[in-house]
Amino acid sequence: MTETPAPTAHWHAPYASGAVDATVTVPGSKSVTNRALVLAALASEPGWLRRPLRSRDTLLMAGALRAMGVGIEETVPSMASASGSPAEGGEAWRVIPAGLHGPATVDVGNAGTVMRFLPPVATLADGPVRFDGDPRSYERPLGGVITSLRALGARIDDEGRDALPLTVHGGGALEGGPVSVDASASSQFVSALLLSAPRFNQGVEVRHVGSSLPSMPHIRMTVDMLRGAGAQVDTPEAGGEPDVWRVTPGALLGVDLTVEPDLSNAQPFLAAALVTGGRVVIPDWPARTTQPGDRLRRIFTEMGGGCELTPQGLVFTGSGAVHGLDVDLGEVGELAPGIAAVAALADSPSTLRGVAHLRMHETDRLAALTKEINELGGDVTETADGLHIRPRPLHGGVFHTYEDHRMATAGAVIGLAVPGLRVENVATTAKTLPDFPDLWTGMLGQ
């Protein structure tokens, strides 16, 4: 069971006295930004990231790559791109690949993408790379990456923990080849191996041998981005073997990529329209994307809203009623905290299934959601792989976040309908959504 942490500063979650009507520009995708940084660092030529997300997780990724020798230049929008064309609106980062080296020290914070994507990169460095992070990072699953890299020829010292802290003794190259991994705890185990595979001598053949694989959209995102950088990838969807991905060795191109808005971080703002019976516009919502957050259009529509993709962006409108639902979130588990918050305010029960792996995220999200909603007067029960939520009238109180950004935004959503709710450590949202409190109050016109 997740323990209540020591008290920190509390944020008084704004109560919505009426329907929300706002346009909210959501920053770039963390998942896309960090994958793009890894691919650009391993490319054979410089590349550009336009409108990258600047948050704790992405700055940790950039800092780690810099520590291993990669050049990352942050430019103003008016500066020219590598091809001489002007940068499109927003910040741009120029990534200049270099020979990876050690000794180096990497701070992963509590970022799953950093702790899992970068040990394979470190095997290509010339020298040792030490990985360490926040106390919670020591508890998060990493054994699948460690075991797989050892099978592919890497030397890793973790003192038998199968977890952080650890040191990767890079030899400048990795043989690669076939490897089996149980990625049922995190799809990032697969993505981690695929992202660096073009630089392995034999590429890689990753075979998932565990139970159901969560967060498949994130693996599809990895594959799409690899192909966009010139890699040859065979996948189950393309007629290959089930649960097997093959990447051919070869040079990666330096791409010029504009990062999509983070659709999962749009969730609390869409939820605000649903909960208040209002209207929210999210500009630049892509017509086609591999981001799991795109599922929100279907899920929140089933819960009582309506949406339309327009030239101005996604227009989402609440109907004034919020309905419960029975939904399998196995592929989109990161959306579960926000959906649970809305479900706690619905007019009928909800069952969220397929998310047992959330017990191993930034915190045990299933235990944390159960405890925090119930302490506000709710009726939430943990199941083997999710939550059952029976709506009851909620009251104010402190909503603890456990240093988990999605717990913090879930608390903000409940606070729209429950006066007197205080969110502990809302600053944890800076992990993926900088300036969330300002965006939230701006949406409410406060």
PLY file of the C-alpha trace (Angstrom):
ply
format ascii 1.0
element vertex 446
property float x
property float y
property float z
element edge 445
property int vertex1
property int vertex2
end_header
0.00 0.00 0.00
1.28 3.46 -0.85
2.09 5.43 2.31
1.09 9.05 2.70
4.24 11.13 2.28
5.43 13.86 4.62
3.41 17.05 4.17
4.58 19.72 1.72
3.04 22.90 0.36
-0.61 22.62 -0.64
-2.17 24.18 -3.73
-5.80 25.23 -3.40
-7.36 23.59 -6.44
-9.67 26.12 -8.16
-13.38 25.36 -7.95
-15.30 25.95 -11.18
-18.37 28.08 -10.56
-19.54 27.66 -14.16
-18.81 26.08 -17.51
-15.24 26.35 -18.80
-14.77 28.04 -22.18
-11.11 28.27 -23.17
-8.37 27.54 -25.69
-5.39 25.80 -24.10
-2.08 25.40 -25.92
-0.50 22.22 -24.61
3.32 21.89 -24.66
5.08 19.24 -26.72
5.00 15.52 -26.10
7.48 14.15 -23.59
7.40 10.73 -25.23
8.18 12.16 -28.67
10.79 14.63 -27.37
12.81 12.01 -25.49
12.68 9.45 -28.30
13.71 12.13 -30.78
16.65 13.16 -28.58
17.94 9.57 -28.46
17.60 9.03 -32.21
19.21 12.38 -33.01
22.11 11.60 -30.65
22.75 8.33 -32.51
22.38 9.79 -36.01
25.18 10.24 -38.53
24.45 13.95 -39.01
22.96 16.85 -37.03
19.21 17.13 -36.60
16.57 19.51 -35.28
13.74 19.25 -32.77
11.13 21.99 -33.14
8.87 22.89 -30.21
10.36 20.25 -27.89
8.93 19.87 -24.44
11.05 21.63 -21.82
10.28 19.78 -18.59
12.17 17.92 -15.89
12.12 14.61 -17.79
13.28 16.07 -21.10
15.96 18.24 -19.50
17.25 15.14 -17.70
17.43 13.33 -21.05
19.24 16.23 -22.71
21.63 16.55 -19.77
22.44 12.84 -19.85
23.22 12.88 -23.57
25.40 15.96 -23.12
27.28 14.14 -20.36
28.10 11.40 -22.89
29.39 13.92 -25.44
26.36 14.84 -27.56
25.97 18.50 -28.51
22.52 19.99 -27.92
22.16 23.66 -28.80
19.00 25.51 -27.75
18.10 28.17 -30.32
15.59 31.00 -30.58
12.79 30.65 -33.16
14.29 33.17 -35.60
17.51 31.22 -36.14
17.95 29.21 -39.31
17.77 25.44 -39.47
20.59 23.24 -40.68
19.21 23.54 -44.21
19.01 27.30 -43.98
15.23 27.52 -43.64
13.84 29.50 -40.72
12.71 27.63 -37.68
8.97 27.31 -37.37
7.44 29.09 -34.38
8.63 28.03 -30.96
11.88 26.85 -29.43
14.22 24.60 -31.42
17.05 22.31 -30.31
19.90 21.41 -32.66
21.37 17.99 -31.83
24.95 17.38 -32.93
26.03 13.73 -32.66
29.52 12.98 -31.42
31.54 10.02 -30.28
29.90 8.83 -27.07
32.28 8.67 -24.16
32.73 7.92 -20.49
33.34 8.30 -17.70
30.00 10.02 -17.32
27.29 10.26 -14.71
23.60 10.28 -15.60
20.86 11.54 -13.29
17.62 9.82 -14.36
15.47 11.59 -11.75
12.33 9.43 -11.80
12.00 9.43 -15.60
11.25 5.99 -17.01
12.39 7.02 -20.49
15.79 8.16 -19.21
16.46 5.18 -16.95
15.43 2.68 -19.65
16.34 4.28 -22.99
19.87 5.38 -22.09
21.62 2.21 -20.80
21.53 0.78 -24.37
22.99 4.08 -25.61
25.69 3.87 -22.93
26.86 0.48 -24.25
28.04 2.40 -27.33
30.10 4.85 -25.26
33.82 4.52 -24.84
34.02 4.20 -21.07
31.82 3.69 -17.99
28.51 5.51 -17.56
27.00 5.64 -14.06
23.20 5.85 -13.70
21.51 7.09 -10.53
18.28 8.89 -9.68
15.55 9.70 -7.18
14.85 7.15 -4.40
11.65 6.01 -6.18
13.67 5.20 -9.32
15.40 2.40 -7.38
12.03 0.65 -7.04
10.96 0.85 -10.68
11.41 -2.20 -12.93
14.62 -2.18 -14.96
15.66 -5.83 -14.97
14.30 -6.48 -18.46
16.66 -3.90 -19.95
19.66 -5.00 -17.88
19.22 -8.71 -18.62
18.65 -8.09 -22.33
21.72 -5.89 -22.72
23.88 -8.50 -21.00
22.53 -11.14 -23.39
23.52 -8.86 -26.28
27.09 -8.53 -24.99
27.03 -5.58 -22.57
28.87 -5.41 -19.25
26.71 -3.87 -16.51
27.41 -3.60 -12.79
24.25 -3.38 -10.67
25.42 -5.50 -7.69
22.65 -7.99 -8.44
19.81 -5.53 -7.89
18.33 -5.55 -11.42
17.67 -1.89 -10.65
19.32 1.48 -10.17
21.94 2.60 -9.35
24.12 0.87 -11.96
27.14 1.36 -14.20
27.25 0.46 -17.88
30.83 -0.26 -18.97
30.62 0.92 -22.55
33.01 -0.63 -25.06
32.28 1.67 -27.98
30.08 -0.94 -29.70
27.59 -3.72 -28.94
27.24 -6.95 -30.87
23.44 -7.12 -30.70
21.40 -9.92 -32.26
18.39 -11.88 -30.98
17.14 -11.41 -27.43
14.05 -12.37 -25.44
12.55 -10.03 -22.86
9.53 -10.07 -20.58
8.16 -6.55 -21.15
4.85 -7.09 -19.34
6.00 -4.60 -16.67
6.74 -1.85 -19.21
6.66 -1.46 -22.98
9.70 0.80 -22.51
11.84 -2.35 -22.26
11.11 -3.01 -25.94
11.44 0.61 -27.02
14.76 0.93 -25.20
16.32 -1.89 -27.21
14.81 -0.79 -30.53
15.95 2.84 -30.33
19.68 2.02 -30.17
19.50 -1.11 -32.33
20.54 0.49 -35.66
23.94 1.16 -34.05
24.41 -2.43 -32.82
26.68 -4.56 -35.03
23.91 -7.07 -35.78
20.94 -4.81 -35.09
18.46 -6.55 -32.84
15.60 -9.04 -32.79
13.47 -8.40 -29.71
11.04 -11.14 -28.72
8.52 -10.41 -25.96
8.00 -13.61 -23.94
5.81 -12.41 -21.06
2.09 -11.96 -20.61
0.15 -9.09 -22.17
2.27 -6.16 -23.35
1.03 -2.80 -22.00
1.14 0.57 -23.78
1.47 -0.76 -27.33
0.94 2.74 -28.81
4.29 3.74 -27.32
6.03 0.88 -29.16
4.29 1.97 -32.38
5.56 5.49 -31.71
9.11 4.14 -31.36
8.83 2.18 -34.61
7.39 5.15 -36.54
10.14 7.44 -35.31
12.86 4.89 -36.13
11.50 4.58 -39.66
11.34 8.36 -39.93
15.07 8.42 -39.17
15.79 5.89 -41.92
15.86 2.64 -39.93
14.51 -0.62 -41.30
12.10 -2.16 -38.78
10.01 -5.32 -39.13
7.00 -5.50 -36.82
4.14 -7.88 -35.99
1.69 -5.41 -37.59
3.60 -5.61 -40.88
3.13 -9.35 -41.17
5.99 -10.43 -38.94
5.91 -12.86 -36.03
3.67 -11.93 -33.11
5.53 -10.05 -30.36
8.76 -9.86 -32.39
10.48 -6.70 -33.64
13.59 -6.68 -35.84
15.82 -3.69 -36.53
18.51 -3.86 -39.21
21.87 -2.23 -38.48
22.54 0.98 -40.38
23.06 4.72 -40.20
20.32 6.96 -38.79
19.47 10.23 -40.52
19.47 13.59 -38.81
15.83 14.62 -39.09
14.04 17.93 -38.74
11.09 17.11 -36.47
8.32 19.28 -35.07
7.13 17.75 -31.81
3.38 17.20 -31.48
1.48 18.56 -28.47
1.40 16.07 -25.60
-2.10 14.64 -25.93
-1.96 12.87 -22.56
-1.19 16.22 -20.95
-4.27 17.63 -22.68
-6.34 15.23 -20.55
-7.03 17.45 -17.52
-8.17 20.31 -19.77
-10.52 18.06 -21.76
-11.74 16.66 -18.43
-12.50 20.22 -17.31
-14.87 20.67 -20.24
-16.51 17.34 -19.46
-16.87 17.95 -15.72
-18.17 21.54 -16.03
-20.29 21.07 -19.17
-18.01 23.53 -20.95
-15.86 23.81 -24.06
-12.10 23.53 -24.52
-10.07 23.86 -27.72
-6.63 22.20 -27.97
-4.75 23.71 -30.97
-2.59 21.56 -33.29
-4.20 18.24 -32.33
-2.80 15.87 -35.00
-5.14 14.10 -37.41
-2.87 11.02 -37.23
-0.71 10.11 -34.28
0.68 7.19 -32.31
0.24 9.03 -29.00
-1.92 7.13 -26.48
-3.65 10.38 -25.54
-5.58 10.35 -28.82
-7.82 7.69 -27.22
-9.26 10.44 -25.03
-11.49 11.51 -27.90
-13.33 8.18 -27.73
-13.18 7.65 -23.95
-14.39 11.10 -22.93
-17.09 11.03 -25.60
-18.38 7.79 -24.05
-18.35 9.53 -20.68
-20.68 12.27 -21.91
-18.73 14.71 -24.08
-18.47 15.44 -27.77
-15.49 16.35 -29.91
-14.66 17.62 -33.37
-11.30 17.93 -35.09
-11.25 21.32 -36.80
-8.62 23.57 -38.44
-8.40 25.35 -35.07
-7.66 22.10 -33.26
-9.67 19.62 -31.23
-12.89 21.16 -29.94
-14.21 19.21 -26.96
-17.58 20.01 -25.40
-19.18 18.66 -22.24
-22.87 17.85 -22.19
-23.46 18.72 -18.55
-23.62 15.03 -17.59
-20.75 12.67 -16.78
-21.31 8.93 -17.22
-19.36 5.97 -15.87
-17.84 3.39 -18.19
-16.23 -0.02 -18.33
-12.97 0.26 -20.24
-9.75 -1.65 -20.83
-6.88 0.85 -20.53
-4.08 -1.67 -21.07
-2.70 0.22 -24.06
-3.19 3.67 -22.56
-2.52 3.21 -18.85
-1.08 6.70 -18.39
-4.61 8.04 -18.90
-6.01 6.05 -15.95
-5.51 8.65 -13.17
-7.38 11.35 -15.09
-10.15 8.96 -16.10
-10.47 7.80 -12.48
-10.85 11.42 -11.38
-13.68 11.99 -13.86
-15.26 8.65 -12.97
-15.38 9.69 -9.31
-17.65 12.58 -10.40
-19.87 10.51 -12.72
-23.52 9.53 -12.38
-22.88 5.77 -12.59
-20.11 3.29 -11.67
-16.95 2.71 -13.69
-14.50 -0.15 -14.04
-10.97 0.54 -15.29
-9.23 -2.66 -16.40
-5.88 -3.80 -17.83
-3.66 -1.50 -15.76
-1.99 -3.71 -13.16
1.34 -2.32 -14.40
0.42 1.09 -12.93
1.54 -0.26 -9.56
5.12 0.20 -10.80
4.95 3.74 -12.18
6.05 6.96 -10.45
4.06 5.59 -7.52
1.62 2.69 -7.11
-1.07 4.63 -8.93
-3.87 2.14 -8.21
-3.27 2.22 -4.46
-2.75 5.98 -4.47
-5.95 6.74 -6.41
-7.96 4.41 -4.18
-6.63 5.99 -0.99
-6.92 9.62 -2.05
-10.41 9.46 -3.59
-11.74 7.42 -0.67
-10.36 9.91 1.84
-12.48 12.56 0.07
-15.57 10.42 0.66
-15.38 8.30 -2.49
-15.90 4.59 -2.99
-13.02 3.09 -4.97
-11.93 -0.54 -4.82
-8.73 -1.98 -6.22
-9.11 -5.03 -8.44
-6.43 -7.40 -9.69
-5.80 -5.24 -12.74
-7.52 -1.92 -12.13
-10.15 0.00 -10.21
-13.89 -0.13 -9.60
-15.29 3.32 -8.87
-18.76 3.91 -7.43
-19.49 7.65 -7.38
-20.42 9.23 -4.06
-20.59 12.87 -2.98
-17.06 14.07 -2.30
-15.83 16.65 0.20
-12.77 18.84 0.45
-9.46 17.80 1.92
-5.85 17.18 0.96
-5.16 15.18 -2.19
-1.67 13.68 -1.89
0.36 13.27 -5.07
3.28 10.97 -4.07
5.54 13.03 -6.36
3.48 11.76 -9.31
2.51 14.34 -11.92
-0.61 12.50 -13.05
-1.88 12.25 -9.48
-1.52 16.03 -9.22
-3.55 16.73 -12.37
-6.16 14.17 -11.28
-6.57 16.11 -8.04
-6.99 19.35 -9.98
-9.83 17.80 -12.01
-11.69 16.68 -8.87
-11.18 20.13 -7.38
-13.24 21.67 -10.19
-16.35 20.02 -8.71
-15.35 19.74 -5.05
-14.74 22.96 -3.12
-12.01 23.03 -0.52
-9.70 20.53 -2.19
-5.97 21.11 -1.71
-3.40 19.35 -3.89
-0.13 18.50 -2.18
3.04 19.35 -4.18
1.42 20.44 -7.43
4.95 21.39 -8.54
5.50 17.73 -9.41
3.58 18.45 -12.65
6.80 20.06 -13.93
7.95 16.52 -14.73
6.04 16.68 -18.02
3.77 19.75 -17.91
5.60 22.96 -17.01
3.53 25.84 -15.63
0.47 23.63 -15.07
-1.00 25.82 -12.28
-0.84 28.89 -14.54
-2.37 27.01 -17.48
-5.13 25.73 -15.18
-6.06 29.09 -13.69
-5.78 30.70 -17.13
-8.28 28.18 -18.50
-10.65 29.16 -15.72
-10.12 32.87 -16.30
-8.73 33.32 -12.78
0 1
1 2
2 3
3 4
4 5
5 6
6 7
7 8
8 9
9 10
10 11
11 12
12 13
13 14
14 15
15 16
16 17
17 18
18 19
19 20
20 21
21 22
22 23
23 24
24 25
25 26
26 27
27 28
28 29
29 30
30 31
31 32
32 33
33 34
34 35
35 36
36 37
37 38
38 39
39 40
40 41
41 42
42 43
43 44
44 45
45 46
46 47
47 48
48 49
49 50
50 51
51 52
52 53
53 54
54 55
55 56
56 57
57 58
58 59
59 60
60 61
61 62
62 63
63 64
64 65
65 66
66 67
67 68
68 69
69 70
70 71
71 72
72 73
73 74
74 75
75 76
76 77
77 78
78 79
79 80
80 81
81 82
82 83
83 84
84 85
85 86
86 87
87 88
88 89
89 90
90 91
91 92
92 93
93 94
94 95
95 96
96 97
97 98
98 99
99 100
100 101
101 102
102 103
103 104
104 105
105 106
106 107
107 108
108 109
109 110
110 111
111 112
112 113
113 114
114 115
115 116
116 117
117 118
118 119
119 120
120 121
121 122
122 123
123 124
124 125
125 126
126 127
127 128
128 129
129 130
130 131
131 132
132 133
133 134
134 135
135 136
136 137
137 138
138 139
139 140
140 141
141 142
142 143
143 144
144 145
145 146
146 147
147 148
148 149
149 150
150 151
151 152
152 153
153 154
154 155
155 156
156 157
157 158
158 159
159 160
160 161
161 162
162 163
163 164
164 165
165 166
166 167
167 168
168 169
169 170
170 171
171 172
172 173
173 174
174 175
175 176
176 177
177 178
178 179
179 180
180 181
181 182
182 183
183 184
184 185
185 186
186 187
187 188
188 189
189 190
190 191
191 192
192 193
193 194
194 195
195 196
196 197
197 198
198 199
199 200
200 201
201 202
202 203
203 204
204 205
205 206
206 207
207 208
208 209
209 210
210 211
211 212
212 213
213 214
214 215
215 216
216 217
217 218
218 219
219 220
220 221
221 222
222 223
223 224
224 225
225 226
226 227
227 228
228 229
229 230
230 231
231 232
232 233
233 234
234 235
235 236
236 237
237 238
238 239
239 240
240 241
241 242
242 243
243 244
244 245
245 246
246 247
247 248
248 249
249 250
250 251
251 252
252 253
253 254
254 255
255 256
256 257
257 258
258 259
259 260
260 261
261 262
262 263
263 264
264 265
265 266
266 267
267 268
268 269
269 270
270 271
271 272
272 273
273 274
274 275
275 276
276 277
277 278
278 279
279 280
280 281
281 282
282 283
283 284
284 285
285 286
286 287
287 288
288 289
289 290
290 291
291 292
292 293
293 294
294 295
295 296
296 297
297 298
298 299
299 300
300 301
301 302
302 303
303 304
304 305
305 306
306 307
307 308
308 309
309 310
310 311
311 312
312 313
313 314
314 315
315 316
316 317
317 318
318 319
319 320
320 321
321 322
322 323
323 324
324 325
325 326
326 327
327 328
328 329
329 330
330 331
331 332
332 333
333 334
334 335
335 336
336 337
337 338
338 339
339 340
340 341
341 342
342 343
343 344
344 345
345 346
346 347
347 348
348 349
349 350
350 351
351 352
352 353
353 354
354 355
355 356
356 357
357 358
358 359
359 360
360 361
361 362
362 363
363 364
364 365
365 366
366 367
367 368
368 369
369 370
370 371
371 372
372 373
373 374
374 375
375 376
376 377
377 378
378 379
379 380
380 381
381 382
382 383
383 384
384 385
385 386
386 387
387 388
388 389
389 390
390 391
391 392
392 393
393 394
394 395
395 396
396 397
397 398
398 399
399 400
400 401
401 402
402 403
403 404
404 405
405 406
406 407
407 408
408 409
409 410
410 411
411 412
412 413
413 414
414 415
415 416
416 417
417 418
418 419
419 420
420 421
421 422
422 423
423 424
424 425
425 426
426 427
427 428
428 429
429 430
430 431
431 432
432 433
433 434
434 435
435 436
436 437
437 438
438 439
439 440
440 441
441 442
442 443
443 444
444 445
